[in-house]
Amino acid sequence: MTEGARILVAEDDLFMAESFRQALGHRYRVEVVGNGLEALQAAQAVPPDLVLLDVAMPGLDGYETCRKLKESEASAAIPVIFVSGRDRIEDRILGYEAGGDDYIVKPFELPELEAKIALLLRSSAEYGKTREMADHAFRTAMTAMTSMGEMGVLLQSLQRFNSCADETELAGATVDALAQYELQCAVQIRSAQGVVSRSSHGEASPLQEAVIRHMKNMERIVQFKAHLSINYEHVSLLVSNLPLADVERCGRLRDHLAVLSEGAEVRALAIASATAEQRRASAIARISGQLSRTLAGIDAAQRQRRGATLLAVNAFTDQMERAYLSLGLSESQEHLLAAIVTQGVERILAAQADEVGMQDRLSGVIEELNGMSG
């Protein structure tokens, strides 16, 4: 649509200036100035949709005025029609070199001028749409490239999390990840062993820790202006400089930081689980060692006691045999007493045999415990 377009006319001849106003005013909004300098000032104040420039003007002529319009980014795309009483090819070339879009010679027919104006306004509008589409495509492409870079940081950081052996490494990796997003932050990792707090400047400040303590029991994600807090059971993230001026990037960063925090929480849980498992294994090894040593002592004592018992039985039997001769017992009494002694010894030996089986099982347990404790 070209109706209602704003036309700036630079014409020092009052009669011609009024003629332009009368001829074009029914269709366009016409502003008339008397020289090139006023034209530049008017175009800078409120950029018109098209400029009609008289070539011969006092001070800045039409060519110089056009060159200055085209040098300014704000007015470079405004179409310019030169209006001149000269029809030489040299004059038209000068107009082309100055950046003009068309050239009309006085006196001219009004329909010709209106046709040129309408054509340039349509072309300018189409160019504006094309440029807007190109700018949008460029911004979209740049956003996509930026987003890919941000996603790369996220993926690399999550991979790094998996290699963190303890909470201190994990806190440092999280701070490094946010530094790549140009974000100032504080990170806190909580575990059974204690609390690790880090910031972009090293140790987290008491104020940062106080803010985290206050916010960690609030909602998962809390934002106040440029400050953002993300909280999990073992991980808290506090950001202080979200880029609020860039709404799209700010939204993307919120999403990335939510994923990053969740990844840190998962790794913190894995570290805690591994640490607990290591403590259990260490405790089992320690107890196994102690139990093995205790059972080994019991085993040695039992073996010594069994040997001592056998020696005592043998000595007792020898003594009883020698006593038979000195007691003057009858043969039947000797047989009776010998039978009693023999039964007693057999019971002792039977008990020892049962103890040997128990001792062998105890030795097997000791070997297994030694294997567990390394």
HUURPE-V857312 format. One record per pair of residues at least 12 apart in sequence whose ideal C-beta (glycine too) atoms are under 10 Angstrom apart, sorted by sequence separation. I is the first residue (numbers start at 1). J is the second residue. If there is no record, write none. Layout:
BEGIN
i	j
I	J
I	J
END
This chain:
BEGIN
i	j
9	21
20	32
31	43
39	51
53	65
66	78
82	94
91	103
104	116
160	172
161	173
174	186
175	187
186	198
187	199
197	209
215	227
219	231
220	232
227	239
228	240
242	254
7	20
17	30
39	52
53	66
82	95
92	105
103	116
104	117
160	173
161	174
174	187
185	198
186	199
187	200
216	229
218	231
226	239
227	240
228	241
321	334
324	337
7	21
18	32
39	53
51	65
66	80
81	95
82	96
91	105
102	116
159	173
160	174
173	187
174	188
185	199
186	200
195	209
215	229
216	230
217	231
226	240
227	241
228	242
239	253
320	334
323	337
324	338
9	24
17	32
31	46
39	54
51	66
65	80
66	81
80	95
101	116
102	117
158	173
171	186
172	187
174	189
184	199
185	200
186	201
197	212
214	229
215	230
216	231
225	240
226	241
227	242
239	254
242	257
16	32
17	33
53	69
66	82
82	98
87	103
157	173
160	176
161	177
171	187
184	200
188	204
211	227
215	231
216	232
221	237
222	238
223	239
226	242
7	24
17	34
31	48
36	53
65	82
86	103
87	104
88	105
102	119
157	174
160	177
170	187
171	188
172	189
183	200
184	201
186	203
187	204
195	212
212	229
216	233
225	242
226	243
320	337
321	338
324	341
7	25
14	32
30	48
33	51
36	54
39	57
51	69
62	80
80	98
82	100
87	105
101	119
102	120
171	189
186	204
195	213
211	229
224	242
226	244
239	257
320	338
5	24
9	28
29	48
35	54
38	57
63	82
80	99
81	100
82	101
83	102
84	103
86	105
87	106
101	120
157	176
158	177
170	189
185	204
186	205
212	231
216	235
223	242
225	244
226	245
7	27
14	34
28	48
29	49
31	51
32	52
34	54
37	57
40	60
62	82
80	100
81	101
82	102
83	103
84	104
85	105
86	106
156	176
157	177
169	189
188	208
216	236
237	257
320	340
321	341
7	28
8	29
9	30
10	31
11	32
12	33
13	34
28	49
36	57
37	58
38	59
39	60
62	83
63	84
79	100
80	101
81	102
82	103
83	104
84	105
85	106
156	177
157	178
167	188
168	189
170	191
179	200
186	207
187	208
188	209
215	236
223	244
237	258
317	338
320	341
5	27
6	28
7	29
8	30
9	31
10	32
11	33
12	34
28	50
30	52
35	57
36	58
37	59
38	60
43	65
47	69
62	84
79	101
80	102
81	103
82	104
83	105
84	106
85	107
101	123
167	189
176	198
178	200
186	208
190	212
216	238
228	250
319	341
320	342
4	27
5	28
6	29
7	30
8	31
9	32
10	33
11	34
12	35
34	57
35	58
36	59
37	60
39	62
76	99
78	101
79	102
80	103
81	104
82	105
83	106
101	124
153	176
154	177
157	180
166	189
167	190
175	198
185	208
186	209
213	236
215	238
237	260
3	27
4	28
5	29
6	30
7	31
8	32
9	33
10	34
11	35
12	36
33	57
34	58
35	59
36	60
40	64
51	75
153	177
156	180
157	181
167	191
171	195
172	196
174	198
175	199
176	200
188	212
212	236
226	250
230	254
237	261
317	341
320	344
2	27
3	28
4	29
5	30
6	31
7	32
8	33
9	34
10	35
34	59
35	60
36	61
40	65
43	68
44	69
47	72
83	108
153	178
164	189
166	191
171	196
173	198
175	200
186	211
187	212
188	213
211	236
212	237
228	253
235	260
236	261
316	341
317	342
320	345
2	28
10	36
12	38
35	61
36	62
39	65
43	69
153	179
154	180
167	193
170	196
171	197
172	198
175	201
186	212
190	216
212	238
228	254
235	261
10	37
36	63
37	64
38	65
39	66
47	74
48	75
51	78
53	80
55	82
56	83
153	180
154	181
166	193
167	194
169	196
171	198
175	202
209	236
211	238
223	250
230	257
235	262
237	264
317	344
10	38
11	39
24	52
36	64
37	65
40	68
44	72
47	75
50	78
51	79
52	80
53	81
54	82
55	83
56	84
63	91
66	94
70	98
71	99
152	180
153	181
167	195
168	196
170	198
171	199
188	216
230	258
235	263
236	264
237	265
313	341
316	344
317	345
10	39
36	65
39	68
40	69
43	72
49	78
50	79
51	80
52	81
53	82
54	83
55	84
56	85
66	95
69	98
70	99
167	196
175	204
209	238
211	240
228	257
232	261
235	264
236	265
316	345
8	38
9	39
10	40
35	65
36	66
39	69
44	74
47	77
48	78
49	79
50	80
51	81
52	82
53	83
54	84
55	85
56	86
67	97
68	98
69	99
70	100
83	113
150	180
166	196
168	198
208	238
228	258
230	260
231	261
232	262
234	264
235	265
8	39
37	68
43	74
44	75
47	78
48	79
50	81
51	82
52	83
53	84
54	85
55	86
63	94
66	97
67	98
68	99
69	100
149	180
150	181
167	198
223	254
230	261
234	265
235	266
313	344
314	345
10	42
20	52
36	68
40	72
43	75
62	94
63	95
66	98
67	99
81	113
149	181
208	240
229	261
230	262
232	264
233	265
234	266
235	267
313	345
316	348
9	42
10	43
36	69
61	94
62	95
65	98
66	99
67	100
171	204
221	254
232	265
234	267
235	268
8	42
20	54
63	97
64	98
66	100
204	238
230	264
231	265
232	266
234	268
235	269
8	43
17	52
40	75
43	78
63	98
66	101
81	116
230	265
233	268
234	269
313	348
16	52
39	75
55	91
62	98
63	99
81	117
221	257
232	268
233	269
312	348
313	349
17	54
61	98
63	100
79	116
221	258
232	269
234	271
8	46
16	54
62	100
79	117
220	258
234	272
310	348
8	47
9	48
55	94
81	120
195	234
197	236
199	238
200	239
309	348
310	349
313	352
6	46
8	48
55	95
79	119
80	120
200	240
221	261
309	349
6	47
7	48
8	49
9	50
10	51
11	52
13	54
39	80
79	120
195	236
197	238
199	240
200	241
220	261
6	48
7	49
8	50
9	51
10	52
11	53
12	54
53	95
78	120
79	121
184	226
190	232
192	234
220	262
309	351
310	352
5	48
6	49
7	50
8	51
9	52
10	53
11	54
13	56
55	98
185	228
186	229
188	231
190	233
191	234
309	352
5	49
6	50
7	51
8	52
9	53
10	54
12	56
13	57
79	123
190	234
4	49
5	50
7	52
8	53
9	54
10	55
12	57
53	98
55	100
79	124
183	228
189	234
190	235
306	351
307	352
11	57
12	58
78	124
188	234
189	235
190	236
306	352
309	355
2	49
10	57
12	59
53	100
77	124
188	235
189	236
305	352
2	50
55	103
79	127
187	235
188	236
51	100
187	236
188	237
306	355
10	60
51	101
52	102
53	103
77	127
186	236
187	237
188	238
305	355
306	356
11	62
50	101
55	106
77	128
186	237
187	238
10	62
50	102
52	104
54	106
185	237
186	238
187	239
303	355
185	238
186	239
302	355
303	356
306	359
77	131
183	237
184	238
185	239
186	240
302	356
10	65
184	239
185	240
10	66
183	239
184	240
185	241
302	358
303	359
183	240
184	241
302	359
181	239
183	241
184	242
178	237
182	241
183	242
181	241
183	243
299	359
302	362
303	363
8	69
52	113
174	235
178	239
181	242
182	243
298	359
299	360
175	237
181	243
20	83
174	237
299	362
52	116
170	234
171	235
298	362
299	363
52	117
170	235
50	116
296	362
299	365
8	75
16	83
50	117
167	234
295	362
296	363
299	366
49	117
50	118
167	235
181	249
295	363
298	366
8	78
10	80
50	120
183	253
295	365
296	366
49	120
50	121
181	252
182	253
295	366
8	80
9	81
11	83
49	121
181	253
185	257
196	268
294	366
10	83
183	256
292	365
293	366
296	369
7	81
9	83
50	124
183	257
187	261
291	365
292	366
295	369
296	370
49	124
178	253
181	256
189	264
291	366
292	367
294	369
49	125
181	257
189	265
292	368
293	369
187	264
191	268
292	369
293	370
178	256
189	267
190	268
191	269
193	271
291	369
292	370
49	128
177	256
178	257
181	260
189	268
193	272
290	369
292	371
177	257
191	271
192	272
288	368
289	369
292	372
293	373
191	272
288	369
289	370
291	372
292	373
178	260
189	271
190	272
193	275
287	369
288	370
291	373
174	257
177	260
189	272
192	275
288	371
289	372
290	373
191	275
192	276
285	369
288	372
289	373
191	276
287	372
288	373
289	374
24	110
28	114
174	260
177	263
193	279
287	373
288	374
23	110
27	114
173	260
174	261
177	264
192	279
285	372
286	373
22	110
284	372
285	373
24	113
28	117
174	263
284	373
285	374
16	106
20	110
23	113
24	114
27	117
28	118
173	263
174	264
16	107
19	110
23	114
27	118
173	264
281	372
13	106
20	113
24	117
28	121
170	263
171	264
174	267
170	264
173	267
174	268
170	265
167	264
170	267
171	268
169	267
170	268
150	249
157	256
161	260
146	246
164	264
167	267
170	270
147	248
151	252
154	255
158	259
162	263
167	268
170	271
146	248
147	249
150	252
154	256
157	259
158	260
161	263
166	268
169	271
143	246
146	249
150	253
153	256
154	257
157	260
160	263
161	264
164	267
151	255
155	259
158	262
159	263
161	265
162	266
163	267
164	268
167	271
143	248
147	252
150	255
151	256
154	259
158	263
161	266
162	267
166	271
167	272
143	249
146	252
150	256
154	260
157	263
158	264
161	267
164	270
165	271
166	272
153	260
157	264
160	267
161	268
164	271
151	259
155	263
158	266
162	270
166	274
167	275
139	248
143	252
147	256
154	263
158	267
161	270
165	274
166	275
7	117
161	271
165	275
2	114
5	117
5	118
7	121
2	117
3	118
5	120
2	118
5	121
2	119
2	120
3	121
2	121
5	124
1	121
2	122
5	125
1	122
2	124
2	125
1	125
END
